[in-house]
């Protein structure tokens, strides 16, 4: 089986000027590895944080604040949890470094997309192709 082409997975505006914080699971589910490798193919720097199970959510918020990635990638349900947690910790995502969010591995409803966009202040891309 051939590996997916990065251009089919990554938002077209992203490239070697970007760094990505990946909150997809990195264990048995392939999505984290697929997106991390696609980023590498496009010259995008990658922080392989994984889901909250591998790197605690509060630590991920700290990493996001310190490393200032331009892209956040993860499941939409974790994105909402992540945004709520950042708000609780007093870290504003609306004016943060992230200017692109890419969700995959689960369908993202119109209301979830709108909520993430409102909480983070950036466009939300759907890697599932459901909408």
N, C-alpha and C positions, 0 to 999 in steps of 0.2 A: 504494500500500500504506500502510495506517495504521500509525503507530508503536505498539509494544506499550504497554499501560498499566502504569505503574510498580508498581501494587499487585499485578500478576501476577508480577512479577520479584523484588521486594524483600521480605525477611522482614517480616511484619506488625508486629513490635514496633519497627521502625526509623522514625525521623522527623527533624524539624528539630533535635533535640537531639544528633544523631549526626554524625560525620565518618567518611568511608570512605577507606581506602587501597586503591586498585585496582591489582592486579598482573596483570590480564588483558592479553593482547596488545592493542596499540592500532594495529597496522598494518592489514593486509588482513583479518584475522579480525574480524568485527563485535562479538564479545562484549564487549570493553572499552568501546567506544563506547555500546553498548546499556545496559550497567549504569551507566555514568557519567551518561548522560542520564536514566535512571530515578531515580537518586539525586537529580539536580537537580530533577526533577518533584516529589519528595517533600520537598524542602528540606534534603537531606542534603549537607553539605560534602564535596567530593571532592578527593583528591590523585590525579591521573592519572599514577601512576608507570609503568604498563605492565609488561610482562614483564621478566625479567632481561636480555633482549637490548637493551631501550631504556634501562633504568635498572638498573645492575648490582645483583645480589642483596645484596651487602654494603652498598651505599648505601641500598637499601630497608630493610634492618634498622635502619640509623642513622635514617632518616626515621621509621620506626615508633616508635623509642625517643624521638625528639625531638618529633614532632608529636602523639603520643598519640591516634591515631584509635580510635574505638569499634568499627569494623567493618573486617574485612579481606576482600577479594573477590579470588578468583583460581582457577586450575585446581587441583584437588586434588593432582595430582602436584607442582606448584610449591609448594603449601602444605606438603607433607612436606619438600621441599628447604629451604624457607624456615625451618621450625621447627628442622630440623637445624642450619642455618647460625647461627640465633640462639643455639642452645644452645652451639655452638662458640665464639661470640663472647662468651659469658657473659651474654647477655640472656635473662632468664626471661620467657617468654610467658604462663605460667600465672597470674601475678599482675599482668600488664600491663594496658594500657588497653583492649585489644580484648575485647569481650564477645560478639561475634557474628562468625561466619565464614560466608561464602556462597560456595560453589563452583559452577562451571558449566563449560560447553564440553567436558566429558568426563564419562563415567559415573564415579560414585564408589561403590566397593564398600563393603560393610559393614566390612571390615577396614581400609580406608583411612580411612573416617569415624572409626572407633574410635581409630586411631592419631593422627589430627589432633586429635581431642577430648582424648586423653590428653596429648599434647605441649603443647597450648595451653590446656587447661582450660576450654573453652567449647563450646557447642552448635554443630554444623556443619549448615548448611542446604544443601540440594541444589537448585540452580536448574535442573537438567536434568529433574527430575521422574522420575528413574529408580528411586528408592526411596521 
